[in-house]
Amino acid sequence: MDAPAPGWDHFRTFLAVLQQGSLSAAARILGLTQPTAGRHIAALEAALGTSLFSRSQQGLIPTQAAAEVRP
């Protein structure tokens, strides 16, 4: 079974993570919990079939795929 198509909330969270550099900061500005923001990113990655961020001690680093998805 295919993953459902990502919705606007997933892309909104993706853009906030790109701007903020972390799930917790993105969640804070969007009024979400950190686990919800994480689920949005995981769902978007599953739907796209690629990893959008590398996790590091400095935060989330966008991958090349994230650069291609970014508007």
C-alpha positions in Angstrom: 0.0 0.0 0.0 1.3 3.4 -0.9 1.8 6.2 1.6 -0.9 8.9 1.4 0.0 12.0 -0.4 1.6 14.6 1.8 -0.7 17.5 2.8 0.0 21.2 3.2 0.8 20.7 6.9 3.7 18.4 6.0 5.2 21.0 3.6 4.6 23.8 6.1 6.5 21.9 8.7 9.2 21.1 6.2 9.7 24.8 5.5 9.7 25.7 9.2 12.4 23.0 9.8 14.4 24.4 6.9 14.2 27.9 8.4 14.7 27.0 12.1 17.1 24.1 11.8 15.3 21.9 14.4 12.1 20.1 14.9 11.5 21.7 18.3 12.0 25.3 17.0 9.8 24.6 14.0 7.1 23.1 16.2 7.3 26.1 18.5 6.6 28.6 15.7 3.9 26.4 14.2 2.1 25.7 17.5 2.8 22.0 17.2 4.5 19.5 19.5 7.9 18.3 18.6 6.7 14.7 18.0 4.0 16.0 15.6 6.6 18.0 13.7 8.7 14.8 13.5 5.8 12.8 12.2 5.2 15.4 9.5 8.8 15.2 8.3 8.8 11.4 8.5 5.5 11.2 6.5 6.8 13.6 3.9 10.1 11.6 3.6 8.1 8.4 3.2 5.9 9.9 0.6 8.9 11.3 -1.4 10.9 8.1 -0.8 14.0 10.1 0.3 15.6 11.6 3.4 15.2 15.3 3.6 17.5 16.0 6.6 20.6 14.6 8.2 20.6 14.6 11.9 23.6 16.1 13.6 24.5 17.7 17.0 24.1 21.1 15.4 20.5 20.3 14.3 18.9 19.1 11.1 21.0 19.6 8.0 19.0 19.7 4.7 20.0 17.0 2.2 20.3 17.6 -1.6 16.7 16.2 -1.8 15.5 18.9 0.6 17.1 21.6 -1.6 15.3 20.2 -4.6 11.9 20.2 -2.8 12.4 23.7 -1.4 10.4 26.2 -3.4 
